[in-house]
């Protein structure tokens, strides 16, 4: 190929989705560890869901679906739920958001808040349905409605924080430092 250097010293450009995965994974692990130990009684936003939402409307790829599965699995493992319920819900949400992102632009905070609140409600209903089918007692109001509201209200700020984080460490910030 013309213009491509061949040989031993080839510059490697990592996949942006992999960089995001390497950033989101430790953030999620720390968040879930705090949520399942110290901050148990606080209504916190569903950070894995917000990450999956962020990945789905920005870059709908297979890496995002895999990230949804991994983050859901971690969520189940840290919270002591039935393994696979959150993974199932997050993959379904990623696929739904992938299709919806083709029609709707989530550029304003109001659309992001509404979108995250709706997908949080969908995740809650999916998880609640699986848990009720398995005869596990779950309160619908506190685990679904309240979490959807908290997640929807705090999502725009968290997504803005993610955008600023990746703009600081994105490939555009290193253009002047290449040579």
N, C-alpha and C positions, 0 to 999 in steps of 0.2 A: 504494500500500500504506500502510495507516495505521502511523504510528510510524517511518517511514523518511524521512530527510531527503533532499530532492531539491535539486539546484542545484550550484553550483560547489564548495562545501566539503563533499564527501562523504568520510567516513572510510573508508579502505580497510583491509580485514582480509586479510592474505595467507594463502594456503593453508598449513596446517601441514605438509603433505608437501613443499611447495616450500621452506619454511624448513629442514626436515630435510635436503633435498637440498643446499641451499646450505651447510649445516654439514658434511655427510658428504663432499661432493666434495673440498674442500681437505684434509680429514683423510686421505682415501684417497690423494690424489695425493702428499702428503708421506710417508705410510706406504709406498706402493709405490716411491717414489724411494729411500727409505732401504733398503727390502728388496732392491731390485735392484742397489744399489751398495755400500753400506757393510756391511749386515747379511746378506750373501749366504749365508754358511755357518751361520747360526743358524736353528734350527727355530722360526719365528714363527707365531703364529696367523693364520688366513685372515681378515683384517679385512673385506674386501668381503663375504665369506660371513656373518660375524656381523652386519654392517649389514643385509643382505638378510633374515636371520632376524629381526632386531629389527623391521624394517619389516613383515614378513609377519604376525607375531603381534600387532602393535599396530594396524596400519592396513592391511588388505588392499585396496589400491586399484591402479589402473592405474599410478599414479605409482611405486609400489614395484616393479612389474615393469620399468618403464622405467629405474628406478634400478639394478636388478639388471643390466640390459643394459649400461648405461653403465659401471658399476663393473667388470663383466666385461671389457668392451672395454679399459678402462684397464689392468686386470690383464694382459691379453694383450699390450698395447702396451709396458708397462714390463718385463715378464718375457721378452719375445721369443718368446712362444709363437705357435701358429697362431691368427691373429685369428678370434675367434668361438667358440672352445671354452669359455672361461670365461663368456662372455655367454650361450651356450646353456645351460650348466650352472646358472648363477645364475637365469635365468628359469624353468627347470624347477623348481628348488628353491623359488623364490618361489611358484609356482603350487601345488606340493605342500604347502608350509607354509600357504598360504592355506586350502586345504581341511582340513588337519590342525588348524589353529587354531580351527576351528568345533567340534571335538570335544575337544581337549585344551587345558587352561589352562597356560601356561608362566609360572607366577607364582613358583615356587620356584627357587633356584639349581640344585638337582639336576635338575629337569626341563629347565631351560635348557641345562645342561651336556650332558645326554643328547641333547636335541634337536639341539643344534649339532654334537655328535660324529657323530650319525647323518647329518645333512645334509652334513657335511663328508666323510663316507665316500661318500655318494651322489655328491657333486660330484667327488670323486676318481675314483670308478669311471667316471662319465660322461666326464670329461676324459681319463682313461687309455684308455678305449675309443676315443674319437675320435683320440687321438694314435697309438695302436697301429694303427688302421685306416689312418692316414696314413704308417705306417712310421717313426714317430719313436720312438726308444728312450727309455723312461721306467722308472725303478725303482719298482715298485709299493709296496714297503715304505716307502721314505723319502718318496715323494711322496704317498702316499695314507694309509697306516696311521699313520705318525708325525705327519703334519699333522693328521689327524682327532683324534688324542689331544691334541696340543698345543692345537688350537683348542677342543676340548670342555672341557679343563681351565681355560683362561683366559677362556672366553666369559662365565661369570656375572659376573666382575669387570668386564669391558669393557661388558657390558649395563647393569650398575649404574651405571657411569660415564656412559653415554649417558643414562640416566634422570635422573641428577642434573644433567647438563648441560642437558637440556631442561626440567627443573623450574625451574632458575634463570632461563632465558630464555623460558619459556613464557608464554602469555597470562595465566595466573593470577597471575603475579608483578607484572603491571602494572594490576591491578584498582583499586588505590587511587590511581593516578596519572592516571586518565582525565580527571578534571575538576579 
